[in-house]
Amino acid sequence: MSELLLYGHPESGHACKVALALAIAGLTHRAERVDIWAAPETRPRAFLAANPAAEVPVLMIDGSPHVQSGAILMEIATRWRCLGGESAAGLRRGRELLLWEANRIGMCLPQLVEARRPVVQPFAPEVVAWLEGRYAVDRARFDLLLGEAPFLHGEAPGIGDCAVWGYVQWTDRAGVAPSPAMAAWQARMRELPAQRRPEEVFPAGA
């Protein structure tokens, strides 16, 4: 079994994607919290050596760093033949969902979460309105992608579900409403035996 170490933070949806995938796949790993609000140069030396960009997540596989959540999810699926990686069709579905998430709903929701955070220079109202409009389009596409299945990969969750979960778990923080189909999917994702709160995955002091 490979030695796995995941660097992340509970407020990073991208890190949450990878943590959930590892948990669902039953891959034993350690998690280390990186303070994403601290100055990059103050972050752990081993983490900075693994990813000089100082971004989470980083998944260390037998000492080798893997970065970018989508790429990490694909690595997990293909290396361990899980979460869609069991078949060519499952991998194709995973790639399609990962690319859609990264370019669409995974772009607008993090920005809306940030827009609701008290900051010195808040987002302009017209920017927030544009993001909300884009989310409405993406929410409709989510419903289309889900169809009548319980998960985006069908009867069981795959890497696409993990990717979309990263920020769709926080529609309330973003100040937007899920569709009924999305809300039902959120509930099923929360009920997964492997599911844990982000603060439990990346506890303070870990």
N, C-alpha and C positions, 0 to 999 in steps of 0.2 A: 504494500500500500504506500502511495506517495505521501510525503510529508507536506502538509498544506498550512499556510499562514495567510490570513486575510487581514489586510490593513483597511480600516474604514472608520465611519462615524455615523451615529444614529440619525443625523440630519442629512445624510447623503443618500438620496434615493438610488443613486448608481451603486453604492456599496450595498444597499439593502437588496438590490436585484441579485447580486452574486451570493450574498449570505443566504438568501432563500433558496437559490438553486443548489448550493452545497448541502443545505439541510434536507431538502426534498430528496436529493440523490443519495442521502445517507453517507456522505463523504466526511469522515472525521477530519476536523481542522481546528486550528487555533485562530482566535480573532484578537487583533490589537487595535485599540482606539487611537486615532490620530486627530489631534485638535485642528479642525479645518478653519477655525476662526483665529488661530494663532499665526504669527508671521511665518511664512513658508520656511525660512532659514532656521527657525527654532524647532522644527519638527524632528522626530527621532532620526539619528544619523543613519541607522540601517534602512529606514524607510526612504530617506533621501537618496541613498546609494542605489536602491532598487528602482526609484523613479525620480530622477532629478527635477521633473516638472512639479513634484510635491503634491500630486493629486491622488485622491482615492476614487475607486478602490485599486489596490494592488494585490494580486493573488500570487504568493510565492509557491511554486510547485517544485519541490526538491531543490530549493535554493534559487530557482530561476524565476525572475519577475515576469508577470503577465499584467498588462495594463489595458484600459478602456473596457468598460463593463460589457459591451456587446461582444467584443473579441473574446473576453474571458468566458462569457456564457457559451459561445461557440466552441471554445476549447474544452469546456466541461462536457458538453454534449457529445463531441466527437471522440474525445480521449476515453471517456468512461461509458460511451454508448447509452446515454440516459437522456431523459427530458426531451425526447424527440430525436436524439441521436441514434436510436435503435434502427432507423430506416432512412433511406434516401428521401422519401416523401416527408418524413418528420423533420429532417434537417432543412429541406427546402422551405417547409412551413416556418420553421424557426428563423431562417434568414429573412424571409419576407416580413415577419412580425418585428424582428429586431430593427430592420431598416426603417419600417414604418414608424415604429416607436421613436427612434432617434431623431427622425426628421419632422415628426408631427406632434403627437400628444406628449411625448417626452421632451419637447422643446417648450411648449406653451405652459404646461403645468408648473415646472420649476420656477419659471419667471413670475407666474401668478402667486406662488407661495412667497417668493421674495418680495413681490409688490405689496403683500399684506403685512410684511415685517416692518416694525417701526424703524425707520432709517432717517438719516439727516436729509437726504435728497430723495424723496419718494418718487415713484414712477409718475409720469404725467398722465392725467386722466385719459387722454386719447390713446396712450400706449396700452393702458389696462383694458380699455374697451376693445382694442384690436386683438389683444391676447384672449379676451373672453370670447370674441367672435370666432377666433381660430379654434378655441377649445370646443365650441358648439359644433363646428364642422367635424372635429376629430371624435367627439362623442358619438355622433351619428355613424361615423366610419367604424368605430369600435363595435357598435351594435351589429353592423353588417358583418364584420369579421367574426364575431362570436356566433351569430346565427342562433340556432336552437341548441347548440352544444353547451355543456356546463363550463368548459374551459376553451381557451383560444386554440389549444392543440387537440380538442376533442373531449374524450372521456376522462383524460387525466391531464394535469398541468405540465407544460414544457417550458423551454427557455423563453418562448415568447410571452407566456403568462408571467414569468419572473421579471422580464424586462418591463412589461406594461405596469406591473404591480409597483415598481420602484417609486413612481410619483402618483399613480392613480390611487394609491392607498391614502393620499392626503388631499383629496378633493375638498374636504372641509377646510383645511388650512389655506387652500387656494381660493376659497370663497365662491366655489362653483358647485353646482348640483350634478350628481351622476344621473344617467338615465335609469329607468327601472331595471333594464337588463344589466347595466354596469353595476348597480347597487347589489343585485343578486350575485353577480360574479365576485364583487368585493367580499360579500358575506361568505361565499364558498372558499375564497382564498384565505380569509381569516380563520376559517374552521379547519384548515389543513393541519394534521398532527404535527408537522414540522414547523409550523408558523410560530414565531416569537416576536415580541415587541422589539423595535430597533434598539431601545435602551438596554434590553436584555442581551441582545446580540453583541453590542459594543458598549459594555458597561464602563462607567467612569473608573479610571485607575487600571483598566485592562491594558 
